[in-house]
Amino acid sequence: MSYQGKLKRYLLIMEKISRRPGCNFKELYEFLFDEGFEISSRTLQRDIEQIRNEFSVEVLYDSVRKGYFIKSEEGTDIEGFLQLLAINDTNVVLMDSVKEGNSLMKFVQFDKVKNFSGTVHFKPLLEAAQKFKKIKITHKGFGADTEKEYLVEPYILKEYDGRWYVWGKIDAKKGPAEETFRTFGLDRILKTEITGKKFERDKKIDPEEIFAYNLGVIYAAGDPKEITLSFSPMMGKYIKALPIHTSQKIITDDSKEFTIQLFLRINHELKKVILSYGPDVKVLGPKVLATEISSLYKKALKNSG
């Protein structure tokens, strides 16, 4: 079988174990069989070993529970890793369709508004982050008349709303994180050059913690707030299917109202998301956010007149 077929099996194995820790060998074998993979027991055992070797994902056997589980190391985002594998699997299916004949593509429709420019910079930025090397980027921001060079210590590559960004430390005067750390959209980067200069990550700066209570990619200073939003029952069905944020908690869910609570810093992306729901949402708290959303609606109404 092709390597892509193996990747598909790896994805299914990790999905099964992550969704149901403690599942045994027989359950894994039957799950793969149901998914169309008729393999031997030895092949399944080899797959589990290869997941450890190729992706450094610790799939361990618990003799007490008599089942498998994934050991999550600090900083390891298993869900994100599974998402990357799933994207790869989708791409393989699409490429196979193209090879079979372009006529198959009439059954697939892409969002033509999405801008995929800048993806050429993904690999060098990822390499620089992985090897702790400073990278020189040439960037031209929206509204800027000229391009500008930055020497960046890349910490993470982050995807949001169909676009990729790099978040890292720039050469600047000493100050708080929001001053020395910047977010750059890959589509606004014109050129990258990995330098030979190494850097040490600031151990006090944890990107996962920083963005845990931040919607989107623009870091907002201040403490997270309890955001309470009320939706129409119909819109609530969509919010349940596709949560706004991982902190989302359902407060009310009945035929009259769907209410959730989020724990986030108030930033531009949060306000943009709230505004996108139009008349189907009401901000119940905090008051400062409700006032600002109301003001933005009034400004939009004035502009439309």
Contacts in CASP RR format, 6 or more apart in sequence:
PFRMAT RR
TARGET T0000
AUTHOR 0000-0000-0000
METHOD contacts of the structure
MODEL  1
MSYQGKLKRYLLIMEKISRRPGCNFKELYEFLFDEGFEISSRTLQRDIEQ
IRNEFSVEVLYDSVRKGYFIKSEEGTDIEGFLQLLAINDTNVVLMDSVKE
GNSLMKFVQFDKVKNFSGTVHFKPLLEAAQKFKKIKITHKGFGADTEKEY
LVEPYILKEYDGRWYVWGKIDAKKGPAEETFRTFGLDRILKTEITGKKFE
RDKKIDPEEIFAYNLGVIYAAGDPKEITLSFSPMMGKYIKALPIHTSQKI
ITDDSKEFTIQLFLRINHELKKVILSYGPDVKVLGPKVLATEISSLYKKA
LKNSG
4 89 0 8 1.000
4 92 0 8 1.000
6 47 0 8 1.000
6 50 0 8 1.000
7 85 0 8 1.000
7 88 0 8 1.000
7 89 0 8 1.000
7 92 0 8 1.000
8 37 0 8 1.000
8 89 0 8 1.000
8 92 0 8 1.000
9 32 0 8 1.000
9 37 0 8 1.000
9 39 0 8 1.000
9 47 0 8 1.000
10 47 0 8 1.000
10 50 0 8 1.000
10 51 0 8 1.000
10 54 0 8 1.000
10 55 0 8 1.000
10 85 0 8 1.000
11 82 0 8 1.000
11 85 0 8 1.000
11 86 0 8 1.000
11 89 0 8 1.000
12 31 0 8 1.000
12 32 0 8 1.000
12 35 0 8 1.000
12 37 0 8 1.000
13 28 0 8 1.000
13 32 0 8 1.000
13 44 0 8 1.000
13 47 0 8 1.000
13 48 0 8 1.000
13 51 0 8 1.000
13 59 0 8 1.000
14 51 0 8 1.000
14 57 0 8 1.000
14 59 0 8 1.000
14 70 0 8 1.000
14 78 0 8 1.000
14 81 0 8 1.000
14 82 0 8 1.000
14 85 0 8 1.000
15 82 0 8 1.000
16 23 0 8 1.000
16 27 0 8 1.000
16 28 0 8 1.000
16 31 0 8 1.000
17 23 0 8 1.000
17 28 0 8 1.000
17 59 0 8 1.000
17 68 0 8 1.000
17 69 0 8 1.000
17 70 0 8 1.000
18 70 0 8 1.000
18 78 0 8 1.000
18 79 0 8 1.000
18 82 0 8 1.000
20 27 0 8 1.000
21 68 0 8 1.000
21 69 0 8 1.000
21 70 0 8 1.000
22 62 0 8 1.000
22 65 0 8 1.000
22 66 0 8 1.000
22 67 0 8 1.000
22 68 0 8 1.000
22 69 0 8 1.000
23 31 0 8 1.000
23 67 0 8 1.000
23 68 0 8 1.000
24 66 0 8 1.000
24 67 0 8 1.000
24 68 0 8 1.000
25 41 0 8 1.000
25 44 0 8 1.000
25 45 0 8 1.000
25 67 0 8 1.000
25 68 0 8 1.000
28 44 0 8 1.000
28 68 0 8 1.000
29 41 0 8 1.000
29 44 0 8 1.000
32 39 0 8 1.000
32 44 0 8 1.000
39 47 0 8 1.000
48 59 0 8 1.000
48 68 0 8 1.000
51 57 0 8 1.000
51 59 0 8 1.000
52 58 0 8 1.000
52 59 0 8 1.000
55 81 0 8 1.000
57 70 0 8 1.000
57 76 0 8 1.000
57 78 0 8 1.000
57 81 0 8 1.000
58 70 0 8 1.000
58 71 0 8 1.000
58 73 0 8 1.000
59 68 0 8 1.000
59 69 0 8 1.000
59 70 0 8 1.000
59 71 0 8 1.000
60 68 0 8 1.000
60 69 0 8 1.000
60 70 0 8 1.000
60 71 0 8 1.000
61 67 0 8 1.000
61 68 0 8 1.000
62 68 0 8 1.000
62 69 0 8 1.000
70 78 0 8 1.000
72 78 0 8 1.000
75 208 0 8 1.000
77 208 0 8 1.000
94 108 0 8 1.000
97 104 0 8 1.000
97 105 0 8 1.000
97 108 0 8 1.000
98 104 0 8 1.000
98 105 0 8 1.000
114 162 0 8 1.000
115 163 0 8 1.000
115 187 0 8 1.000
116 187 0 8 1.000
117 186 0 8 1.000
117 187 0 8 1.000
118 164 0 8 1.000
118 186 0 8 1.000
118 187 0 8 1.000
118 189 0 8 1.000
119 164 0 8 1.000
119 186 0 8 1.000
121 137 0 8 1.000
121 186 0 8 1.000
121 189 0 8 1.000
121 192 0 8 1.000
122 157 0 8 1.000
122 164 0 8 1.000
122 186 0 8 1.000
124 135 0 8 1.000
124 192 0 8 1.000
124 193 0 8 1.000
124 194 0 8 1.000
125 135 0 8 1.000
125 154 0 8 1.000
125 157 0 8 1.000
125 166 0 8 1.000
125 186 0 8 1.000
125 192 0 8 1.000
126 157 0 8 1.000
127 133 0 8 1.000
127 194 0 8 1.000
128 134 0 8 1.000
128 135 0 8 1.000
128 154 0 8 1.000
128 194 0 8 1.000
129 154 0 8 1.000
129 155 0 8 1.000
129 156 0 8 1.000
129 157 0 8 1.000
129 166 0 8 1.000
132 153 0 8 1.000
132 198 0 8 1.000
132 199 0 8 1.000
132 200 0 8 1.000
132 201 0 8 1.000
133 194 0 8 1.000
133 195 0 8 1.000
133 196 0 8 1.000
133 197 0 8 1.000
133 198 0 8 1.000
133 199 0 8 1.000
134 151 0 8 1.000
134 152 0 8 1.000
134 153 0 8 1.000
134 195 0 8 1.000
134 196 0 8 1.000
134 197 0 8 1.000
134 198 0 8 1.000
134 199 0 8 1.000
135 151 0 8 1.000
135 152 0 8 1.000
135 154 0 8 1.000
135 192 0 8 1.000
135 193 0 8 1.000
135 194 0 8 1.000
135 195 0 8 1.000
136 149 0 8 1.000
136 150 0 8 1.000
136 151 0 8 1.000
136 152 0 8 1.000
136 192 0 8 1.000
136 193 0 8 1.000
136 194 0 8 1.000
136 195 0 8 1.000
137 149 0 8 1.000
137 150 0 8 1.000
137 152 0 8 1.000
137 166 0 8 1.000
137 184 0 8 1.000
137 189 0 8 1.000
137 191 0 8 1.000
137 192 0 8 1.000
137 193 0 8 1.000
138 147 0 8 1.000
138 148 0 8 1.000
138 149 0 8 1.000
138 189 0 8 1.000
138 190 0 8 1.000
138 191 0 8 1.000
138 192 0 8 1.000
139 147 0 8 1.000
139 148 0 8 1.000
139 149 0 8 1.000
139 150 0 8 1.000
139 184 0 8 1.000
139 188 0 8 1.000
139 189 0 8 1.000
139 190 0 8 1.000
140 146 0 8 1.000
140 147 0 8 1.000
140 148 0 8 1.000
140 188 0 8 1.000
140 190 0 8 1.000
141 188 0 8 1.000
142 188 0 8 1.000
147 190 0 8 1.000
150 170 0 8 1.000
150 171 0 8 1.000
150 182 0 8 1.000
150 184 0 8 1.000
151 170 0 8 1.000
151 171 0 8 1.000
151 195 0 8 1.000
151 197 0 8 1.000
152 166 0 8 1.000
152 168 0 8 1.000
152 169 0 8 1.000
152 170 0 8 1.000
152 182 0 8 1.000
152 184 0 8 1.000
153 168 0 8 1.000
153 169 0 8 1.000
153 170 0 8 1.000
153 199 0 8 1.000
153 201 0 8 1.000
154 166 0 8 1.000
154 167 0 8 1.000
154 168 0 8 1.000
155 167 0 8 1.000
155 168 0 8 1.000
155 169 0 8 1.000
155 181 0 8 1.000
155 201 0 8 1.000
155 205 0 8 1.000
155 207 0 8 1.000
156 166 0 8 1.000
156 167 0 8 1.000
156 168 0 8 1.000
156 207 0 8 1.000
157 164 0 8 1.000
157 165 0 8 1.000
157 166 0 8 1.000
157 167 0 8 1.000
158 164 0 8 1.000
158 165 0 8 1.000
158 166 0 8 1.000
158 167 0 8 1.000
158 183 0 8 1.000
158 211 0 8 1.000
158 216 0 8 1.000
158 217 0 8 1.000
159 165 0 8 1.000
160 216 0 8 1.000
160 217 0 8 1.000
160 269 0 8 1.000
161 216 0 8 1.000
163 185 0 8 1.000
163 186 0 8 1.000
163 187 0 8 1.000
164 185 0 8 1.000
164 186 0 8 1.000
164 187 0 8 1.000
165 183 0 8 1.000
165 184 0 8 1.000
165 185 0 8 1.000
165 186 0 8 1.000
165 217 0 8 1.000
166 183 0 8 1.000
166 184 0 8 1.000
166 185 0 8 1.000
166 186 0 8 1.000
166 189 0 8 1.000
167 181 0 8 1.000
167 182 0 8 1.000
167 183 0 8 1.000
167 184 0 8 1.000
167 207 0 8 1.000
167 217 0 8 1.000
167 219 0 8 1.000
168 181 0 8 1.000
168 182 0 8 1.000
168 183 0 8 1.000
169 180 0 8 1.000
169 181 0 8 1.000
169 182 0 8 1.000
169 199 0 8 1.000
169 202 0 8 1.000
169 205 0 8 1.000
170 180 0 8 1.000
170 181 0 8 1.000
170 182 0 8 1.000
172 179 0 8 1.000
172 180 0 8 1.000
173 179 0 8 1.000
173 180 0 8 1.000
174 180 0 8 1.000
176 221 0 8 1.000
177 205 0 8 1.000
177 210 0 8 1.000
177 219 0 8 1.000
178 219 0 8 1.000
178 221 0 8 1.000
181 205 0 8 1.000
181 219 0 8 1.000
183 217 0 8 1.000
183 218 0 8 1.000
183 219 0 8 1.000
185 217 0 8 1.000
210 219 0 8 1.000
211 217 0 8 1.000
211 219 0 8 1.000
212 246 0 8 1.000
213 224 0 8 1.000
213 247 0 8 1.000
213 263 0 8 1.000
213 264 0 8 1.000
213 265 0 8 1.000
214 220 0 8 1.000
214 264 0 8 1.000
214 265 0 8 1.000
214 267 0 8 1.000
215 244 0 8 1.000
215 245 0 8 1.000
215 264 0 8 1.000
215 265 0 8 1.000
215 267 0 8 1.000
215 269 0 8 1.000
215 270 0 8 1.000
215 273 0 8 1.000
216 267 0 8 1.000
216 269 0 8 1.000
217 269 0 8 1.000
218 267 0 8 1.000
218 268 0 8 1.000
218 269 0 8 1.000
220 265 0 8 1.000
220 266 0 8 1.000
220 267 0 8 1.000
221 265 0 8 1.000
222 265 0 8 1.000
223 265 0 8 1.000
224 263 0 8 1.000
224 264 0 8 1.000
224 265 0 8 1.000
225 263 0 8 1.000
225 264 0 8 1.000
225 265 0 8 1.000
225 266 0 8 1.000
225 286 0 8 1.000
225 289 0 8 1.000
226 261 0 8 1.000
226 262 0 8 1.000
226 263 0 8 1.000
226 285 0 8 1.000
226 286 0 8 1.000
227 261 0 8 1.000
227 262 0 8 1.000
227 263 0 8 1.000
227 264 0 8 1.000
227 266 0 8 1.000
227 270 0 8 1.000
227 283 0 8 1.000
227 285 0 8 1.000
227 286 0 8 1.000
227 289 0 8 1.000
228 251 0 8 1.000
228 259 0 8 1.000
228 260 0 8 1.000
228 261 0 8 1.000
228 262 0 8 1.000
228 283 0 8 1.000
228 284 0 8 1.000
228 285 0 8 1.000
229 259 0 8 1.000
229 260 0 8 1.000
229 261 0 8 1.000
229 262 0 8 1.000
229 274 0 8 1.000
229 281 0 8 1.000
229 282 0 8 1.000
229 283 0 8 1.000
229 284 0 8 1.000
230 252 0 8 1.000
230 257 0 8 1.000
230 258 0 8 1.000
230 259 0 8 1.000
230 281 0 8 1.000
230 282 0 8 1.000
230 283 0 8 1.000
230 284 0 8 1.000
231 239 0 8 1.000
231 257 0 8 1.000
231 258 0 8 1.000
231 259 0 8 1.000
231 260 0 8 1.000
231 277 0 8 1.000
231 280 0 8 1.000
231 281 0 8 1.000
231 282 0 8 1.000
232 257 0 8 1.000
232 258 0 8 1.000
232 280 0 8 1.000
233 254 0 8 1.000
233 255 0 8 1.000
233 256 0 8 1.000
233 257 0 8 1.000
233 258 0 8 1.000
234 280 0 8 1.000
235 258 0 8 1.000
235 277 0 8 1.000
235 280 0 8 1.000
235 281 0 8 1.000
236 253 0 8 1.000
236 258 0 8 1.000
237 258 0 8 1.000
239 248 0 8 1.000
239 258 0 8 1.000
239 260 0 8 1.000
240 250 0 8 1.000
240 253 0 8 1.000
240 258 0 8 1.000
244 260 0 8 1.000
244 262 0 8 1.000
244 273 0 8 1.000
245 262 0 8 1.000
245 264 0 8 1.000
247 262 0 8 1.000
247 263 0 8 1.000
247 264 0 8 1.000
248 260 0 8 1.000
248 261 0 8 1.000
248 262 0 8 1.000
249 260 0 8 1.000
249 261 0 8 1.000
249 262 0 8 1.000
250 258 0 8 1.000
250 259 0 8 1.000
250 260 0 8 1.000
251 259 0 8 1.000
251 260 0 8 1.000
251 261 0 8 1.000
252 258 0 8 1.000
252 259 0 8 1.000
253 259 0 8 1.000
259 284 0 8 1.000
264 270 0 8 1.000
266 288 0 8 1.000
266 289 0 8 1.000
271 289 0 8 1.000
271 292 0 8 1.000
271 293 0 8 1.000
271 296 0 8 1.000
274 281 0 8 1.000
274 283 0 8 1.000
274 293 0 8 1.000
275 293 0 8 1.000
275 296 0 8 1.000
275 297 0 8 1.000
283 289 0 8 1.000
283 290 0 8 1.000
283 293 0 8 1.000
284 290 0 8 1.000
END
